[in-house]
């Protein structure tokens, strides 16, 4: 090949490579430019961002609350329960204490028997949301619940300061539980964790201060609100009322070093009876119960007496009223200043006002003072107080219903104790793993008489209320009420 031809071929090769580079650059530029146009074009299908509301709970003016900014909890809705519901009470060791679960079941059995709700408790010590998610199909859904309450978060906090990753972990697992229930047509109440009164000394991986742990629990509470709202479930706020009781109750109940008042329990994690009243109150309100357990009205002017559903007037004569009641008030007794007392727990939250309204109202009376005798106890009221209505359940902690109520509660306690054994020891035994249906059948045969005993403990109560004037003004002494 001649030298001139070689130069021509080289030039042609250079030209081809240059043209190729130009074409590639044009393609890249065109793609970049079109990409820029697409990036700059408005997203026609983008949904608008909803801003707010941004609402917080009202905080008491106290040093213990300065580090907390809890989200405002949703208000309780209308009645969630339906006649014949099967309620599953699910949670960790605090549920396995069988205290708030017992209060709930005793209340549903004795105070609203017309709903005929049956209950099972599924508490499991040390459990987090992932643990219940793994076992809920076998242990719980086997029995076809229609309503479920959930109380998780204490162990999910891992007893350390809050971090976003753990918050997301909690939200994901709580959401998965709620959705699994919803797939089976179960109505759900999502409960927050409670608060801590002390650092959990038995947890080796614990870290941080008590305030940091409580802030973590408060954050999980707020996350639980979000889960409930997102999934269309109810929410039961345990943390915020319990933390307030933890701060204020010792002073209100004359606590001293030798006689402490520990709402969250002696170990700072597992509440006593007073603390469990707070939990039961939160769940019962979230279930939408209205607390109207009975209103008895006597009109001295007409000589007539009436009573609301569940109570029948048998006779009314000369201020003495005899009734037959198939519906009980919640009977809470014990020392007012003891953290192991249901009656004391009633002072920590408005349980009586919200859930235990058993009212006597007397009209047509002359002004003056009246003695109300109910069972072995009596109290004095003014005519004005009687006309407004007085709370018999609060003013008469010892009343004609107590003995029968105690029998209901004892039957509930025996049944729930067996349910822990049934689930933890039988269902998860080698026999249960080998032949689960057989173990279910065998243990259900043992449970059946315990459940029947709860129903049989509910019997009608005949009781008498006597209203008698004990002093008259001179001007009125000639015209006593009829």
HUPE-V943680 format. One record per residue. N is the residue number from 1. RES is the residue in one letter. PSI is psi in whole degrees, -180 to 180 (none if undefined). OMEGA is omega as a letter, one per 40 degrees, with the letter a starting at -180 (999 if undefined). NEAR is the number of other ideal C-beta (glycine too) atoms within 8 Angstrom. Layout:
{{N RES PSI OMEGA NEAR} {N RES PSI OMEGA NEAR}}
This chain:
{{1 X 137 a 3} {2 X 158 a 5} {3 X -36 a 5} {4 X -36 i 6} {5 X -37 i 8} {6 X -42 i 9} {7 X -38 a 8} {8 X -43 i 8} {9 X -42 i 8} {10 X -42 a 8} {11 X -41 i 8} {12 X -40 i 8} {13 X -43 i 8} {14 X -41 a 8} {15 X -42 a 8} {16 X -43 i 8} {17 X -38 i 8} {18 X -43 i 8} {19 X -39 i 8} {20 X -44 i 8} {21 X -40 a 8} {22 X -42 i 8} {23 X -45 a 8} {24 X -43 i 8} {25 X -38 i 8} {26 X -42 i 8} {27 X -47 a 8} {28 X -44 a 8} {29 X -42 i 8} {30 X -43 i 8} {31 X -42 i 8} {32 X -43 a 8} {33 X -45 i 8} {34 X -35 i 8} {35 X -39 i 8} {36 X -40 i 8} {37 X -43 i 8} {38 X -39 a 7} {39 X -34 a 6} {40 X -19 a 5} {41 X 142 i 6} {42 X 142 i 4} {43 X 101 a 5} {44 X -27 a 4} {45 X 2 a 4} {46 X 134 i 6} {47 X 144 i 4} {48 X 148 i 4} {49 X 129 i 4} {50 X 123 a 4} {51 X 126 i 3} {52 X -177 e 4} {53 X 159 i 3} {54 X 86 a 4} {55 X 141 i 5} {56 X 157 i 9} {57 X 150 i 8} {58 X 132 a 4} {59 X 135 i 9} {60 X 151 i 8} {61 X 82 a 4} {62 X 144 a 7} {63 X -35 a 4} {64 X -14 a 5} {65 X -2 a 10} {66 X -31 a 6} {67 X 0 a 5} {68 X 137 i 10} {69 X 69 a 4} {70 X 142 i 12} {71 X 147 i 9} {72 X 126 a 7} {73 X 147 i 10} {74 X 150 i 8} {75 X 152 i 4} {76 X 147 i 7} {77 X -168 i 6} {78 X 178 a 4} {79 X 122 i 7} {80 X -28 a 11} {81 X 149 i 13} {82 X 153 a 6} {83 X 132 i 6} {84 X 10 a 7} {85 X 152 i 11} {86 X 111 a 13} {87 X 129 i 17} {88 X 123 i 15} {89 X 111 a 16} {90 X 142 i 15} {91 X -169 a 15} {92 X -147 a 15} {93 X -26 i 12} {94 X -36 i 15} {95 X -38 a 16} {96 X -15 i 12} {97 X -23 i 11} {98 X 50 i 12} {99 X -63 i 9} {100 X -33 i 14} {101 X -36 i 13} {102 X -41 i 12} {103 X -45 a 12} {104 X -48 a 15} {105 X -40 i 15} {106 X -40 i 13} {107 X -49 a 13} {108 X -36 a 13} {109 X -46 a 15} {110 X -36 a 13} {111 X -30 i 13} {112 X 56 a 11} {113 X -22 a 11} {114 X -21 i 8} {115 X -21 i 11} {116 X 48 i 7} {117 X 133 i 13} {118 X 156 a 8} {119 X 145 i 15} {120 X 143 i 12} {121 X 143 a 15} {122 X 32 a 14} {123 X 143 a 16} {124 X 117 a 15} {125 X 135 i 7} {126 X 3 a 7} {127 X 146 i 11} {128 X 179 a 10} {129 X -36 a 12} {130 X -34 i 7} {131 X -46 i 10} {132 X -35 i 15} {133 X -37 a 11} {134 X -32 a 6} {135 X -4 a 11} {136 X -33 i 13} {137 X -47 a 8} {138 X -54 a 9} {139 X -35 a 9} {140 X -55 a 14} {141 X -19 i 11} {142 X -33 a 8} {143 X 13 i 8} {144 X 59 i 7} {145 X 155 i 14} {146 X -20 i 10} {147 X 145 i 16} {148 X 140 i 14} {149 X 142 a 17} {150 X 133 i 14} {151 X 86 a 17} {152 X 154 i 16} {153 X -32 a 15} {154 X -53 i 12} {155 X -30 i 11} {156 X -23 i 14} {157 X -16 i 14} {158 X 15 i 7} {159 X 47 a 10} {160 X 171 i 11} {161 X 157 a 9} {162 X 143 i 11} {163 X 152 a 6} {164 X -37 a 6} {165 X -43 i 6} {166 X -34 i 11} {167 X -41 i 12} {168 X -40 i 8} {169 X -46 i 9} {170 X -46 a 13} {171 X -44 a 11} {172 X -47 a 8} {173 X -38 i 13} {174 X -42 i 15} {175 X -42 a 11} {176 X -39 i 10} {177 X -48 a 13} {178 X -43 a 15} {179 X -37 i 9} {180 X -42 i 12} {181 X -45 a 13} {182 X -34 i 10} {183 X -26 a 6} {184 X 17 i 9} {185 X 23 a 5} {186 X 130 i 11} {187 X 136 a 9} {188 X 140 i 15} {189 X 115 i 16} {190 X 118 i 15} {191 X 145 i 18} {192 X 166 i 16} {193 X 165 i 16} {194 X -161 i 16} {195 X 172 i 12} {196 X 141 i 14} {197 X -19 i 10} {198 X 163 i 10} {199 X 136 a 10} {200 X 96 a 11} {201 X -24 a 7} {202 X -6 a 5} {203 X 111 a 7} {204 X -30 a 4} {205 X 8 a 7} {206 X 151 i 10} {207 X 155 i 6} {208 X -179 a 8} {209 X 171 i 6} {210 X -41 i 8} {211 X -40 i 7} {212 X -39 i 11} {213 X -44 i 15} {214 X -34 i 12} {215 X -35 i 12} {216 X -46 i 13} {217 X -37 i 17} {218 X -38 i 14} {219 X -40 i 10} {220 X -34 i 16} {221 X -48 a 17} {222 X -37 i 10} {223 X -41 i 12} {224 X -36 i 15} {225 X -45 i 14} {226 X -41 i 9} {227 X -47 a 14} {228 X -46 a 14} {229 X -44 a 9} {230 X -36 a 7} {231 X 4 i 12} {232 X 33 i 4} {233 X 168 i 11} {234 X 163 i 14} {235 X 135 i 15} {236 X 115 a 14} {237 X 107 i 11} {238 X -41 a 15} {239 X -53 a 14} {240 X -48 i 13} {241 X -33 a 13} {242 X -38 i 16} {243 X -40 i 12} {244 X -42 i 9} {245 X -39 i 14} {246 X -38 a 11} {247 X -46 a 10} {248 X -28 a 10} {249 X -39 i 15} {250 X -42 i 9} {251 X -37 a 7} {252 X -24 a 7} {253 X 26 i 13} {254 X 42 a 8} {255 X 149 i 10} {256 X 168 a 6} {257 X -36 i 4} {258 X -17 i 4} {259 X 74 a 8} {260 X 158 i 9} {261 X 105 a 13} {262 X 96 a 11} {263 X -39 a 16} {264 X 11 i 15} {265 X 167 a 12} {266 X -31 i 5} {267 X -2 i 9} {268 X 2 a 11} {269 X -42 a 11} {270 X 107 a 8} {271 X 158 i 16} {272 X -168 a 11} {273 X -38 a 14} {274 X -44 i 19} {275 X -35 i 17} {276 X -25 i 14} {277 X -40 i 17} {278 X -44 a 18} {279 X -46 a 16} {280 X -42 i 13} {281 X -45 a 14} {282 X -44 a 14} {283 X -42 a 15} {284 X -38 i 11} {285 X -43 a 12} {286 X -28 i 14} {287 X -7 i 13} {288 X 16 i 12} {289 X 137 a 10} {290 X -12 i 5} {291 X 2 i 9} {292 X 95 a 7} {293 X -16 i 14} {294 X 137 i 14} {295 X 122 a 10} {296 X 123 a 15} {297 X 126 i 10} {298 X 135 i 14} {299 X 103 a 11} {300 X -27 a 13} {301 X -40 a 8} {302 X -14 a 6} {303 X 24 a 7} {304 X 155 i 7} {305 X 144 i 10} {306 X 162 i 7} {307 X 152 a 11} {308 X 179 a 9} {309 X 135 i 5} {310 X -3 a 10} {311 X 129 a 13} {312 X 130 i 7} {313 X 122 i 11} {314 X -39 i 7} {315 X 156 i 7} {316 X 114 a 10} {317 X 129 i 5} {318 X 44 i 3} {319 X 0 a 9} {320 X 120 a 10} {321 X 127 i 14} {322 X 130 a 11} {323 X 157 i 14} {324 X 120 a 10} {325 X 129 i 14} {326 X 8 i 8} {327 X 130 a 13} {328 X 153 i 13} {329 X 161 i 12} {330 X 123 a 14} {331 X 109 a 12} {332 X 113 i 12} {333 X -177 a 9} {334 X 177 a 11} {335 X 135 a 7} {336 X -30 a 9} {337 X 22 i 9} {338 X 130 i 11} {339 X -3 i 14} {340 X 21 a 8} {341 X 131 i 13} {342 X -40 a 12} {343 X -39 i 12} {344 X -39 i 17} {345 X -31 i 16} {346 X -19 i 13} {347 X -13 a 9} {348 X -28 i 13} {349 X 161 a 12} {350 X 57 a 6} {351 X -48 a 14} {352 X -44 a 11} {353 X -38 a 8} {354 X -31 a 10} {355 X -8 a 14} {356 X 51 a 17} {357 X 101 i 13} {358 X 100 a 9} {359 X 138 i 11} {360 X 128 i 12} {361 X 128 a 13} {362 X 126 a 14} {363 X 170 i 11} {364 X 21 i 9} {365 X 152 i 14} {366 X 156 i 10} {367 X 154 a 8} {368 X -165 a 13} {369 X 140 a 10} {370 X 144 i 15} {371 X 128 i 11} {372 X 121 i 14} {373 X 123 i 10} {374 X 109 a 13} {375 X -135 a 10} {376 X -7 a 3} {377 X 158 i 9} {378 X 155 i 7} {379 X 158 a 9} {380 X 141 a 8} {381 X 156 i 10} {382 X 163 i 9} {383 X -36 a 13} {384 X -41 i 7} {385 X -42 i 8} {386 X -37 i 17} {387 X -37 i 10} {388 X -31 a 7} {389 X 135 i 9} {390 X 147 a 13} {391 X 104 a 11} {392 X -38 a 13} {393 X -33 i 14} {394 X -45 a 9} {395 X -19 a 7} {396 X 73 i 11} {397 X -33 i 8} {398 X 112 a 8} {399 X 175 a 14} {400 X -14 a 9} {401 X -15 a 12} {402 X -45 a 10} {403 X -45 i 7} {404 X -40 i 12} {405 X -41 i 13} {406 X -35 i 9} {407 X -40 i 9} {408 X -48 a 15} {409 X -40 i 11} {410 X -39 i 9} {411 X -40 i 13} {412 X -44 a 14} {413 X -43 a 10} {414 X -42 i 10} {415 X -45 a 13} {416 X -33 i 14} {417 X -42 i 9} {418 X -36 a 11} {419 X -35 i 12} {420 X -45 i 12} {421 X -43 a 9} {422 X -48 a 12} {423 X -51 a 12} {424 X -38 a 9} {425 X -37 a 8} {426 X -53 a 13} {427 X -33 a 14} {428 X 18 i 9} {429 X 174 i 9} {430 X -39 i 5} {431 X -40 i 9} {432 X -38 i 11} {433 X -33 a 7} {434 X -40 a 5} {435 X 80 a 7} {436 X -47 i 9} {437 X -37 i 6} {438 X -44 i 8} {439 X -38 i 13} {440 X -47 a 10} {441 X -43 a 8} {442 X -45 a 9} {443 X -30 i 11} {444 X -32 i 8} {445 X -30 i 7} {446 X -36 a 10} {447 X -32 a 12} {448 X -47 i 8} {449 X -26 i 7} {450 X -41 i 12} {451 X -38 i 10} {452 X -35 i 8} {453 X -34 i 11} {454 X -47 a 14} {455 X -41 a 8} {456 X -23 a 8} {457 X -22 i 12} {458 X 106 i 11} {459 X 152 i 6} {460 X 144 a 6} {461 X 126 i 10} {462 X 126 a 9} {463 X 159 a 12} {464 X 134 i 12} {465 X 127 i 13} {466 X 128 i 10} {467 X 120 a 14} {468 X 131 i 8} {469 X 133 a 12} {470 X -11 i 8} {471 X 152 a 6} {472 X 147 i 9} {473 X 158 a 8} {474 X -39 a 5} {475 X -26 a 4} {476 X -6 a 11} {477 X -19 a 8} {478 X -13 a 3} {479 X 70 i 5} {480 X 155 i 8} {481 X 150 i 8} {482 X none 999 6}}
